[in-house]
């Protein structure tokens, strides 16, 4: 009985705050969901401060790697040791780079063998095949371990459709900059594959 009362109380408080509860709205709305909390939730119901870099923003940025995308996320500090392509790490709320857990499609990707003892190098993650980046700020070590004391960055790649497809692109910019990308996906027997590079 106490559990039913708590659920009803949470539902009433969510409705009174103007937050949208999944499944209660009759009109569809473009609510960005976050998956870093282990299940998709609208941003308005997230238990921590969240910033989401959408697929549209990733495309408009024309960034080569994810370090260029993380540079514009609020309350995230990007540290780059040298020119483009050098070690690029992020800190959240003043914590060290190795206290930010980075997941790619929900799989932890922190490198325990690098100089910073567990930081993730964002210069090695190309932006060409990214669908969304979710940044949750705050201590989440109770759910994700000691690497998530400052926050969690969940990088979501574009889904594989397993239909034979090859894509290529090239772009140029000022100061002699240029970029190219190539992607291929399909099915070979019982196995699906997806390759991309930039």
Backbone as JSON Lines, residues from 0, in Angstrom:
{"i":0,"aa":"X","n":[0.82,-1.2,0.0],"ca":[0.0,0.0,0.0],"c":[0.86,1.25,0.0]}
{"i":1,"aa":"X","n":[1.97,1.19,0.78],"ca":[2.87,2.34,0.85],"c":[3.51,2.62,-0.52]}
{"i":2,"aa":"X","n":[3.85,1.52,-1.26],"ca":[4.44,1.69,-2.59],"c":[3.48,2.34,-3.56]}
{"i":3,"aa":"X","n":[2.2,1.95,-3.5],"ca":[1.19,2.55,-4.38],"c":[1.03,4.03,-4.05]}
{"i":4,"aa":"X","n":[1.05,4.37,-2.76],"ca":[0.93,5.77,-2.35],"c":[2.11,6.59,-2.86]}
{"i":5,"aa":"X","n":[3.34,6.05,-2.8],"ca":[4.52,6.77,-3.28],"c":[4.46,6.99,-4.78]}
{"i":6,"aa":"X","n":[4.02,5.96,-5.51],"ca":[3.91,6.11,-6.97],"c":[2.89,7.18,-7.31]}
{"i":7,"aa":"X","n":[1.73,7.17,-6.61],"ca":[0.7,8.18,-6.86],"c":[1.21,9.57,-6.5]}
{"i":8,"aa":"X","n":[1.97,9.68,-5.41],"ca":[2.53,10.96,-5.0],"c":[3.52,11.49,-6.03]}
{"i":9,"aa":"X","n":[4.38,10.6,-6.58],"ca":[5.33,11.01,-7.6],"c":[4.6,11.45,-8.86]}
{"i":10,"aa":"X","n":[3.53,10.76,-9.22],"ca":[2.76,11.11,-10.41],"c":[2.12,12.48,-10.24]}
{"i":11,"aa":"X","n":[1.53,12.74,-9.07],"ca":[0.89,14.02,-8.81],"c":[1.92,15.15,-8.81]}
{"i":12,"aa":"X","n":[3.11,14.91,-8.19],"ca":[4.12,15.97,-8.16],"c":[4.68,16.24,-9.54]}
{"i":13,"aa":"X","n":[4.81,15.19,-10.36],"ca":[5.3,15.39,-11.73],"c":[4.3,16.2,-12.55]}
{"i":14,"aa":"X","n":[3.0,15.9,-12.38],"ca":[1.99,16.63,-13.13],"c":[1.88,18.08,-12.66]}
{"i":15,"aa":"X","n":[2.02,18.3,-11.35],"ca":[1.91,19.67,-10.84],"c":[3.09,20.53,-11.24]}
{"i":16,"aa":"X","n":[4.25,19.9,-11.51],"ca":[5.43,20.66,-11.94],"c":[5.43,20.92,-13.44]}
{"i":17,"aa":"X","n":[4.45,20.38,-14.14],"ca":[4.37,20.59,-15.58],"c":[5.23,19.63,-16.37]}
{"i":18,"aa":"X","n":[5.79,18.61,-15.73],"ca":[6.62,17.64,-16.44],"c":[5.72,16.66,-17.16]}
{"i":19,"aa":"X","n":[6.19,16.15,-18.27],"ca":[5.39,15.2,-19.03],"c":[5.72,13.8,-18.56]}
{"i":20,"aa":"X","n":[4.71,13.05,-18.2],"ca":[4.87,11.67,-17.77],"c":[4.66,10.77,-18.97]}
{"i":21,"aa":"X","n":[5.58,9.82,-19.23],"ca":[5.44,8.95,-20.4],"c":[4.1,8.22,-20.39]}
{"i":22,"aa":"X","n":[3.43,8.25,-21.53],"ca":[2.18,7.52,-21.68],"c":[0.94,8.28,-21.23]}
{"i":23,"aa":"X","n":[1.07,9.51,-20.72],"ca":[-0.09,10.24,-20.24],"c":[-0.54,11.31,-21.21]}
{"i":24,"aa":"X","n":[0.23,11.58,-22.23],"ca":[-0.11,12.64,-23.16],"c":[-0.8,12.06,-24.39]}
{"i":25,"aa":"X","n":[-1.87,12.72,-24.84],"ca":[-2.57,12.24,-26.03],"c":[-2.0,12.85,-27.29]}
{"i":26,"aa":"X","n":[-1.22,13.93,-27.15],"ca":[-0.62,14.55,-28.32],"c":[0.87,14.3,-28.31]}
{"i":27,"aa":"X","n":[1.43,13.84,-29.44],"ca":[2.87,13.58,-29.47],"c":[3.65,14.88,-29.39]}
{"i":28,"aa":"X","n":[4.76,14.83,-28.66],"ca":[5.62,16.01,-28.56],"c":[7.06,15.59,-28.71]}
{"i":29,"aa":"X","n":[7.9,16.45,-29.27],"ca":[9.3,16.09,-29.5],"c":[10.11,16.16,-28.2]}
{"i":30,"aa":"X","n":[9.98,15.13,-27.35],"ca":[10.69,15.09,-26.08],"c":[11.98,14.3,-26.28]}
{"i":31,"aa":"X","n":[13.1,14.91,-25.97],"ca":[14.38,14.23,-26.06],"c":[14.51,13.3,-24.87]}
{"i":32,"aa":"X","n":[14.83,12.04,-25.13],"ca":[14.98,11.09,-24.03],"c":[16.45,10.89,-23.71]}
{"i":33,"aa":"X","n":[16.71,10.5,-22.48],"ca":[18.07,10.17,-22.08],"c":[18.11,8.71,-21.67]}
{"i":34,"aa":"X","n":[19.15,8.02,-22.04],"ca":[19.27,6.6,-21.73],"c":[20.36,6.34,-20.71]}
{"i":35,"aa":"X","n":[21.05,7.36,-20.25],"ca":[22.14,7.16,-19.31],"c":[21.63,6.73,-17.94]}
{"i":36,"aa":"X","n":[20.33,6.88,-17.67],"ca":[19.75,6.47,-16.4],"c":[19.27,5.02,-16.44]}
{"i":37,"aa":"X","n":[19.74,4.24,-17.4],"ca":[19.43,2.83,-17.57],"c":[18.09,2.59,-18.25]}
{"i":38,"aa":"X","n":[17.25,3.58,-18.33],"ca":[16.01,3.47,-19.1],"c":[15.68,4.84,-19.67]}
{"i":39,"aa":"X","n":[15.1,4.87,-20.89],"ca":[14.81,6.17,-21.51],"c":[13.82,6.99,-20.67]}
{"i":40,"aa":"X","n":[14.15,8.26,-20.5],"ca":[13.3,9.2,-19.76],"c":[13.28,10.53,-20.48]}
{"i":41,"aa":"X","n":[12.18,11.27,-20.39],"ca":[12.23,12.65,-20.87],"c":[13.22,13.45,-20.03]}
{"i":42,"aa":"X","n":[13.87,14.42,-20.64],"ca":[14.85,15.23,-19.94],"c":[14.23,15.9,-18.72]}
{"i":43,"aa":"X","n":[12.96,16.26,-18.81],"ca":[12.3,16.94,-17.69],"c":[12.17,16.06,-16.46]}
{"i":44,"aa":"X","n":[12.26,14.73,-16.62],"ca":[12.14,13.82,-15.48],"c":[13.48,13.25,-15.05]}
{"i":45,"aa":"X","n":[14.56,13.69,-15.64],"ca":[15.88,13.15,-15.29],"c":[16.25,13.54,-13.86]}
{"i":46,"aa":"X","n":[16.92,12.62,-13.15],"ca":[17.26,12.9,-11.74],"c":[18.5,13.76,-11.57]}
{"i":47,"aa":"X","n":[19.07,14.26,-12.64],"ca":[20.28,15.09,-12.56],"c":[20.25,16.11,-13.7]}
{"i":48,"aa":"X","n":[21.22,17.03,-13.69],"ca":[21.32,18.03,-14.75],"c":[21.81,17.36,-16.03]}
{"i":49,"aa":"X","n":[21.08,17.58,-17.13],"ca":[21.36,16.87,-18.38],"c":[21.51,17.86,-19.52]}
{"i":50,"aa":"X","n":[22.5,17.62,-20.38],"ca":[22.64,18.34,-21.65],"c":[22.68,17.3,-22.76]}
{"i":51,"aa":"X","n":[21.94,17.55,-23.83],"ca":[21.88,16.62,-24.95],"c":[22.31,17.33,-26.22]}
{"i":52,"aa":"X","n":[23.27,16.74,-26.93],"ca":[23.68,17.22,-28.25],"c":[22.94,16.36,-29.25]}
{"i":53,"aa":"X","n":[22.01,16.95,-30.0],"ca":[21.15,16.19,-30.9],"c":[21.84,15.91,-32.23]}
{"i":54,"aa":"X","n":[21.23,15.04,-33.01],"ca":[21.77,14.69,-34.32],"c":[21.82,15.91,-35.23]}
{"i":55,"aa":"X","n":[20.81,16.79,-35.13],"ca":[20.79,18.01,-35.93],"c":[21.96,18.91,-35.56]}
{"i":56,"aa":"X","n":[22.24,19.07,-34.28],"ca":[23.36,19.9,-33.84],"c":[24.69,19.3,-34.25]}
{"i":57,"aa":"X","n":[24.8,17.98,-34.22],"ca":[26.04,17.32,-34.66],"c":[26.26,17.57,-36.14]}
{"i":58,"aa":"X","n":[25.2,17.46,-36.94],"ca":[25.33,17.71,-38.38],"c":[25.67,19.14,-38.69]}
{"i":59,"aa":"X","n":[25.06,20.09,-37.97],"ca":[25.31,21.51,-38.21],"c":[26.72,21.93,-37.79]}
{"i":60,"aa":"X","n":[27.33,21.2,-36.86],"ca":[28.65,21.58,-36.36],"c":[29.77,21.26,-37.35]}
{"i":61,"aa":"X","n":[29.55,20.29,-38.25],"ca":[30.58,19.86,-39.22],"c":[31.89,19.54,-38.5]}
{"i":62,"aa":"X","n":[31.77,18.85,-37.37],"ca":[32.95,18.52,-36.56],"c":[33.58,17.23,-37.05]}
{"i":63,"aa":"X","n":[34.9,17.15,-36.95],"ca":[35.6,15.93,-37.33],"c":[35.5,14.88,-36.22]}
{"i":64,"aa":"X","n":[35.72,15.31,-34.99],"ca":[35.66,14.35,-33.88],"c":[34.78,14.89,-32.76]}
{"i":65,"aa":"X","n":[34.53,14.05,-31.76],"ca":[33.62,14.42,-30.69],"c":[34.2,15.49,-29.78]}
{"i":66,"aa":"X","n":[35.52,15.71,-29.8],"ca":[36.1,16.77,-28.98],"c":[35.56,18.13,-29.4]}
{"i":67,"aa":"X","n":[35.38,18.34,-30.7],"ca":[34.83,19.6,-31.19],"c":[33.38,19.79,-30.75]}
{"i":68,"aa":"X","n":[32.65,18.69,-30.57],"ca":[31.27,18.78,-30.12],"c":[31.2,19.05,-28.62]}
{"i":69,"aa":"X","n":[32.09,18.44,-27.84],"ca":[32.07,18.6,-26.38],"c":[32.48,20.01,-25.97]}
{"i":70,"aa":"X","n":[33.16,20.71,-26.85],"ca":[33.62,22.07,-26.54],"c":[32.45,23.02,-26.25]}
{"i":71,"aa":"X","n":[31.29,22.77,-26.82],"ca":[30.15,23.67,-26.67],"c":[29.1,23.19,-25.66]}
{"i":72,"aa":"X","n":[29.34,22.08,-24.98],"ca":[28.37,21.58,-24.0],"c":[28.49,22.41,-22.72]}
{"i":73,"aa":"X","n":[27.37,22.89,-22.18],"ca":[27.42,23.73,-20.97],"c":[28.01,22.98,-19.77]}
{"i":74,"aa":"X","n":[28.83,23.7,-18.99],"ca":[29.42,23.2,-17.75],"c":[30.39,22.04,-17.97]}
{"i":75,"aa":"X","n":[30.87,21.88,-19.19],"ca":[31.86,20.85,-19.51],"c":[33.11,21.56,-20.01]}
{"i":76,"aa":"X","n":[34.25,21.26,-19.42],"ca":[35.51,21.89,-19.81],"c":[36.35,20.9,-20.61]}
{"i":77,"aa":"X","n":[36.68,21.27,-21.84],"ca":[37.51,20.41,-22.7],"c":[38.96,20.85,-22.59]}
{"i":78,"aa":"X","n":[39.85,19.91,-22.31],"ca":[41.29,20.18,-22.27],"c":[41.95,19.42,-23.41]}
{"i":79,"aa":"X","n":[42.66,20.16,-24.27],"ca":[43.32,19.55,-25.43],"c":[44.81,19.81,-25.31]}
{"i":80,"aa":"X","n":[45.6,18.75,-25.32],"ca":[47.05,18.87,-25.16],"c":[47.74,18.99,-26.51]}
{"i":81,"aa":"X","n":[47.65,20.16,-27.12],"ca":[48.31,20.38,-28.4],"c":[47.34,20.67,-29.52]}
{"i":82,"aa":"X","n":[47.76,20.36,-30.74],"ca":[46.97,20.68,-31.93],"c":[45.86,19.64,-32.12]}
{"i":83,"aa":"X","n":[45.14,19.78,-33.23],"ca":[44.03,18.87,-33.54],"c":[44.52,17.43,-33.58]}
{"i":84,"aa":"X","n":[43.76,16.54,-32.96],"ca":[44.12,15.13,-32.93],"c":[44.89,14.71,-31.7]}
{"i":85,"aa":"X","n":[45.32,15.68,-30.88],"ca":[46.05,15.33,-29.66],"c":[45.07,14.96,-28.55]}
{"i":86,"aa":"X","n":[45.59,14.46,-27.44],"ca":[44.76,14.0,-26.33],"c":[43.77,15.09,-25.9]}
{"i":87,"aa":"X","n":[42.49,14.76,-25.92],"ca":[41.42,15.7,-25.55],"c":[40.53,15.04,-24.51]}
{"i":88,"aa":"X","n":[40.49,15.61,-23.32],"ca":[39.69,15.05,-22.23],"c":[38.71,16.11,-21.73]}
{"i":89,"aa":"X","n":[37.7,15.67,-21.01],"ca":[36.72,16.6,-20.46],"c":[36.67,16.47,-18.94]}
{"i":90,"aa":"X","n":[36.35,17.58,-18.3],"ca":[36.08,17.58,-16.88],"c":[34.69,18.17,-16.67]}
{"i":91,"aa":"X","n":[34.01,17.69,-15.64],"ca":[32.67,18.17,-15.31],"c":[32.68,18.62,-13.87]}
{"i":92,"aa":"X","n":[32.23,19.84,-13.65],"ca":[32.11,20.41,-12.3],"c":[33.42,20.34,-11.52]}
{"i":93,"aa":"X","n":[34.53,20.59,-12.2],"ca":[35.82,20.68,-11.53],"c":[36.49,19.36,-11.19]}
{"i":94,"aa":"X","n":[35.86,18.24,-11.53],"ca":[36.48,16.94,-11.26],"c":[37.59,16.64,-12.25]}
{"i":95,"aa":"X","n":[38.32,15.59,-11.99],"ca":[39.39,15.18,-12.89],"c":[38.82,14.43,-14.09]}
{"i":96,"aa":"X","n":[39.58,14.36,-15.19],"ca":[39.07,13.66,-16.39],"c":[38.77,12.18,-16.14]}
{"i":97,"aa":"X","n":[39.5,11.54,-15.23],"ca":[39.25,10.13,-14.99],"c":[38.04,9.89,-14.07]}
{"i":98,"aa":"X","n":[37.36,10.96,-13.64],"ca":[36.14,10.83,-12.84],"c":[34.89,11.06,-13.67]}
{"i":99,"aa":"X","n":[35.05,11.1,-15.0],"ca":[33.92,11.21,-15.92],"c":[33.82,9.88,-16.67]}
{"i":100,"aa":"X","n":[32.73,9.17,-16.46],"ca":[32.53,7.9,-17.14],"c":[32.0,8.17,-18.54]}
{"i":101,"aa":"X","n":[32.67,7.61,-19.55],"ca":[32.24,7.76,-20.94],"c":[31.76,6.39,-21.43]}
{"i":102,"aa":"X","n":[30.54,6.37,-21.96],"ca":[29.98,5.14,-22.5],"c":[29.65,5.35,-23.97]}
{"i":103,"aa":"X","n":[29.91,4.34,-24.77],"ca":[29.54,4.36,-26.18],"c":[28.46,3.29,-26.36]}
{"i":104,"aa":"X","n":[27.26,3.73,-26.68],"ca":[26.09,2.85,-26.78],"c":[25.91,2.04,-25.49]}
{"i":105,"aa":"X","n":[26.17,2.68,-24.35],"ca":[25.97,2.04,-23.06],"c":[27.11,1.19,-22.56]}
{"i":106,"aa":"X","n":[28.21,1.1,-23.33],"ca":[29.36,0.29,-22.93],"c":[30.47,1.22,-22.45]}
{"i":107,"aa":"X","n":[30.99,1.03,-21.23],"ca":[32.07,1.89,-20.73],"c":[33.27,1.87,-21.65]}
{"i":108,"aa":"X","n":[33.85,3.06,-21.92],"ca":[34.96,3.17,-22.87],"c":[36.18,3.88,-22.28]}
{"i":109,"aa":"X","n":[36.2,4.11,-20.98],"ca":[37.36,4.77,-20.37],"c":[38.6,3.9,-20.52]}
{"i":110,"aa":"X","n":[39.75,4.53,-20.79],"ca":[41.0,3.83,-21.01],"c":[41.84,3.9,-19.73]}
{"i":111,"aa":"X","n":[41.93,2.8,-19.02],"ca":[42.67,2.77,-17.76],"c":[44.17,2.8,-17.96]}
{"i":112,"aa":"X","n":[44.65,2.63,-19.2],"ca":[46.09,2.57,-19.45],"c":[46.7,3.91,-19.87]}
{"i":113,"aa":"X","n":[45.88,4.97,-20.02],"ca":[46.46,6.23,-20.48],"c":[47.11,6.99,-19.34]}
{"i":114,"aa":"X","n":[47.72,8.13,-19.66],"ca":[48.48,8.89,-18.68],"c":[47.63,9.39,-17.52]}
{"i":115,"aa":"X","n":[46.34,9.6,-17.73],"ca":[45.49,10.17,-16.71],"c":[44.75,9.1,-15.9]}
{"i":116,"aa":"X","n":[45.06,7.84,-16.15],"ca":[44.51,6.76,-15.34],"c":[43.02,6.54,-15.44]}
{"i":117,"aa":"X","n":[42.48,6.52,-16.64],"ca":[41.07,6.21,-16.81],"c":[40.29,7.25,-17.57]}
{"i":118,"aa":"X","n":[40.94,8.29,-18.09],"ca":[40.23,9.3,-18.87],"c":[39.96,8.77,-20.28]}
{"i":119,"aa":"X","n":[39.01,9.41,-20.96],"ca":[38.67,9.04,-22.34],"c":[39.19,10.11,-23.28]}
{"i":120,"aa":"X","n":[39.79,9.7,-24.39],"ca":[40.33,10.62,-25.38],"c":[39.25,10.88,-26.44]}
{"i":121,"aa":"X","n":[38.63,12.06,-26.38],"ca":[37.54,12.4,-27.3],"c":[38.04,12.68,-28.72]}
{"i":122,"aa":"X","n":[39.34,12.9,-28.9],"ca":[39.84,13.14,-30.26],"c":[39.84,11.86,-31.09]}
{"i":123,"aa":"X","n":[39.73,10.71,-30.43],"ca":[39.74,9.44,-31.15],"c":[38.34,8.98,-31.55]}
{"i":124,"aa":"X","n":[37.31,9.7,-31.15],"ca":[35.94,9.32,-31.48],"c":[35.41,10.26,-32.57]}
{"i":125,"aa":"X","n":[35.26,9.74,-33.77],"ca":[34.83,10.55,-34.9],"c":[33.36,10.92,-34.77]}
{"i":126,"aa":"X","n":[33.01,12.11,-35.25],"ca":[31.64,12.62,-35.12],"c":[30.74,12.2,-36.28]}
{"i":127,"aa":"X","n":[31.3,11.61,-37.31],"ca":[30.55,11.29,-38.53],"c":[29.37,10.34,-38.27]}
{"i":128,"aa":"X","n":[29.53,9.38,-37.36],"ca":[28.53,8.33,-37.17],"c":[27.78,8.47,-35.85]}
{"i":129,"aa":"X","n":[27.76,9.67,-35.25],"ca":[27.1,9.86,-33.97],"c":[25.66,10.33,-34.15]}
{"i":130,"aa":"X","n":[24.77,9.77,-33.35],"ca":[23.38,10.19,-33.39],"c":[23.06,11.18,-32.27]}
{"i":131,"aa":"X","n":[23.65,10.99,-31.11],"ca":[23.33,11.83,-29.97],"c":[24.41,11.7,-28.9]}
{"i":132,"aa":"X","n":[24.65,12.77,-28.15],"ca":[25.55,12.74,-27.0],"c":[24.77,13.25,-25.8]}
{"i":133,"aa":"X","n":[24.72,12.44,-24.75],"ca":[24.02,12.82,-23.53],"c":[25.04,13.03,-22.42]}
{"i":134,"aa":"X","n":[25.0,14.18,-21.78],"ca":[25.92,14.5,-20.7],"c":[25.1,14.71,-19.44]}
{"i":135,"aa":"X","n":[25.34,13.87,-18.44],"ca":[24.65,13.99,-17.16],"c":[25.67,14.45,-16.13]}
{"i":136,"aa":"X","n":[25.41,15.6,-15.53],"ca":[26.35,16.21,-14.6],"c":[25.95,15.89,-13.16]}
{"i":137,"aa":"X","n":[26.93,15.51,-12.37],"ca":[26.67,15.23,-10.97],"c":[27.19,13.86,-10.59]}
{"i":138,"aa":"X","n":[27.29,13.58,-9.29],"ca":[27.83,12.3,-8.83],"c":[26.87,11.15,-9.1]}
{"i":139,"aa":"X","n":[27.3,10.22,-9.94],"ca":[26.48,9.06,-10.28],"c":[27.21,7.77,-9.96]}
{"i":140,"aa":"X","n":[28.16,7.84,-9.02],"ca":[28.98,6.67,-8.71],"c":[28.17,5.55,-8.07]}
{"i":141,"aa":"X","n":[27.04,5.86,-7.46],"ca":[26.22,4.8,-6.85],"c":[25.66,3.86,-7.89]}
{"i":142,"aa":"X","n":[25.45,4.34,-9.1],"ca":[24.91,3.51,-10.16],"c":[25.93,3.03,-11.18]}
{"i":143,"aa":"X","n":[27.05,3.75,-11.3],"ca":[27.99,3.45,-12.37],"c":[29.42,3.22,-11.89]}
{"i":144,"aa":"X","n":[29.67,3.26,-10.59],"ca":[31.01,3.01,-10.09],"c":[31.8,4.29,-9.89]}
{"i":145,"aa":"X","n":[33.03,4.14,-9.43],"ca":[33.86,5.29,-9.03],"c":[34.27,6.17,-10.2]}
{"i":146,"aa":"X","n":[34.18,5.67,-11.43],"ca":[34.56,6.49,-12.59],"c":[33.52,7.57,-12.88]}
{"i":147,"aa":"X","n":[32.35,7.52,-12.24],"ca":[31.26,8.46,-12.54],"c":[31.05,9.46,-11.41]}
{"i":148,"aa":"X","n":[32.11,9.86,-10.73],"ca":[31.95,10.78,-9.6],"c":[31.61,12.2,-10.05]}
{"i":149,"aa":"X","n":[32.04,12.6,-11.24],"ca":[31.73,13.93,-11.75],"c":[30.55,13.93,-12.7]}
{"i":150,"aa":"X","n":[30.34,12.82,-13.38],"ca":[29.25,12.75,-14.33],"c":[29.43,11.61,-15.31]}
{"i":151,"aa":"X","n":[28.49,11.5,-16.24],"ca":[28.5,10.44,-17.25],"c":[28.25,11.06,-18.61]}
{"i":152,"aa":"X","n":[29.02,10.63,-19.61],"ca":[28.81,11.01,-21.0],"c":[28.44,9.74,-21.76]}
{"i":153,"aa":"X","n":[27.23,9.71,-22.32],"ca":[26.77,8.56,-23.08],"c":[26.7,8.96,-24.55]}
{"i":154,"aa":"X","n":[27.53,8.33,-25.37],"ca":[27.59,8.61,-26.81],"c":[26.79,7.53,-27.52]}
{"i":155,"aa":"X","n":[25.83,7.95,-28.33],"ca":[24.96,7.01,-29.04],"c":[25.24,7.12,-30.52]}
{"i":156,"aa":"X","n":[25.59,6.0,-31.12],"ca":[25.89,5.98,-32.55],"c":[24.62,5.74,-33.35]}
{"i":157,"aa":"X","n":[24.69,6.04,-34.63],"ca":[23.53,5.84,-35.5],"c":[23.22,4.35,-35.61]}
{"i":158,"aa":"X","n":[21.93,3.98,-35.64],"ca":[21.59,2.56,-35.69],"c":[21.96,1.93,-37.03]}
{"i":159,"aa":"X","n":[22.23,0.64,-36.98],"ca":[22.54,-0.12,-38.19],"c":[21.24,-0.67,-38.76]}
{"i":160,"aa":"X","n":[21.05,-0.48,-40.05],"ca":[19.82,-0.95,-40.7],"c":[20.01,-2.29,-41.38]}
{"i":161,"aa":"X","n":[21.25,-2.75,-41.5],"ca":[21.57,-4.04,-42.1],"c":[21.04,-4.19,-43.51]}
{"i":162,"aa":"X","n":[20.95,-3.08,-44.21],"ca":[20.63,-3.12,-45.63],"c":[21.88,-2.63,-46.35]}
{"i":163,"aa":"X","n":[22.28,-3.29,-47.42],"ca":[23.51,-2.88,-48.1],"c":[23.48,-1.4,-48.48]}
{"i":164,"aa":"X","n":[24.45,-0.67,-48.01],"ca":[24.48,0.77,-48.25],"c":[25.92,1.26,-48.12]}
{"i":165,"aa":"X","n":[26.3,2.13,-49.03],"ca":[27.62,2.77,-48.98],"c":[27.41,4.27,-49.11]}
{"i":166,"aa":"X","n":[28.04,5.03,-48.23],"ca":[27.91,6.49,-48.29],"c":[29.28,7.13,-48.23]}
{"i":167,"aa":"X","n":[29.4,8.27,-48.88],"ca":[30.66,9.01,-48.88],"c":[30.35,10.5,-48.9]}
{"i":168,"aa":"X","n":[31.22,11.28,-48.32],"ca":[31.04,12.72,-48.3],"c":[32.36,13.44,-48.22]}
{"i":169,"aa":"X","n":[32.38,14.67,-48.7],"ca":[33.58,15.49,-48.65],"c":[33.15,16.93,-48.42]}
{"i":170,"aa":"X","n":[33.93,17.66,-47.65],"ca":[33.63,19.07,-47.41],"c":[34.93,19.84,-47.26]}
{"i":171,"aa":"X","n":[34.87,21.13,-47.58],"ca":[36.03,21.99,-47.45],"c":[35.64,23.23,-46.65]}
{"i":172,"aa":"X","n":[36.65,23.89,-46.12],"ca":[36.4,25.09,-45.34],"c":[37.49,26.11,-45.52]}
{"i":173,"aa":"X","n":[37.45,27.14,-44.7],"ca":[38.47,28.19,-44.79],"c":[39.8,27.7,-44.21]}
{"i":174,"aa":"X","n":[40.84,28.45,-44.46],"ca":[42.2,28.16,-43.98],"c":[42.7,26.81,-44.46]}
{"i":175,"aa":"X","n":[42.25,26.37,-45.62],"ca":[42.74,25.13,-46.22],"c":[42.27,23.86,-45.53]}
{"i":176,"aa":"X","n":[41.19,23.93,-44.77],"ca":[40.69,22.73,-44.1],"c":[39.78,21.95,-45.03]}
{"i":177,"aa":"X","n":[39.77,20.65,-44.84],"ca":[38.87,19.8,-45.61],"c":[38.6,18.54,-44.81]}
{"i":178,"aa":"X","n":[37.53,17.85,-45.18],"ca":[37.18,16.6,-44.51],"c":[36.52,15.65,-45.48]}
{"i":179,"aa":"X","n":[36.64,14.37,-45.2],"ca":[36.01,13.34,-46.02],"c":[35.54,12.23,-45.09]}
{"i":180,"aa":"X","n":[34.46,11.56,-45.47],"ca":[33.98,10.44,-44.68],"c":[33.46,9.35,-45.59]}
{"i":181,"aa":"X","n":[33.48,8.13,-45.1],"ca":[33.06,6.97,-45.86],"c":[32.4,5.99,-44.89]}
{"i":182,"aa":"X","n":[31.29,5.43,-45.3],"ca":[30.59,4.46,-44.45],"c":[30.01,3.34,-45.29]}
{"i":183,"aa":"X","n":[29.92,2.16,-44.69],"ca":[29.33,1.0,-45.36],"c":[28.66,0.13,-44.31]}
{"i":184,"aa":"X","n":[27.5,-0.42,-44.67],"ca":[26.81,-1.34,-43.77],"c":[26.05,-2.36,-44.59]}
{"i":185,"aa":"X","n":[25.74,-3.5,-43.99],"ca":[25.01,-4.54,-44.69],"c":[25.02,-5.84,-43.9]}
{"i":186,"aa":"X","n":[24.67,-6.92,-44.6],"ca":[24.61,-8.24,-43.99],"c":[25.44,-9.19,-44.82]}
{"i":187,"aa":"X","n":[26.21,-10.03,-44.13],"ca":[27.02,-11.06,-44.78],"c":[26.7,-12.38,-44.11]}
{"i":188,"aa":"X","n":[25.83,-13.17,-44.73],"ca":[25.41,-14.42,-44.11],"c":[24.55,-14.13,-42.89]}
{"i":189,"aa":"X","n":[24.96,-14.65,-41.74],"ca":[24.21,-14.45,-40.49],"c":[24.72,-13.23,-39.72]}
{"i":190,"aa":"X","n":[25.71,-12.54,-40.25],"ca":[26.33,-11.44,-39.53],"c":[26.07,-10.09,-40.2]}
{"i":191,"aa":"X","n":[25.79,-9.1,-39.38],"ca":[25.66,-7.75,-39.9],"c":[26.94,-6.98,-39.62]}
{"i":192,"aa":"X","n":[27.23,-6.0,-40.46],"ca":[28.44,-5.2,-40.27],"c":[28.13,-3.73,-40.52]}
{"i":193,"aa":"X","n":[28.96,-2.9,-39.91],"ca":[28.86,-1.46,-40.08],"c":[30.25,-0.88,-39.92]}
{"i":194,"aa":"X","n":[30.75,-0.19,-40.94],"ca":[32.08,0.41,-40.92],"c":[31.95,1.87,-41.28]}
{"i":195,"aa":"X","n":[32.71,2.72,-40.6],"ca":[32.7,4.13,-40.95],"c":[34.03,4.74,-40.58]}
{"i":196,"aa":"X","n":[34.41,5.75,-41.32],"ca":[35.66,6.45,-41.05],"c":[35.59,7.86,-41.61]}
{"i":197,"aa":"X","n":[36.48,8.71,-41.11],"ca":[36.5,10.09,-41.56],"c":[37.92,10.61,-41.51]}
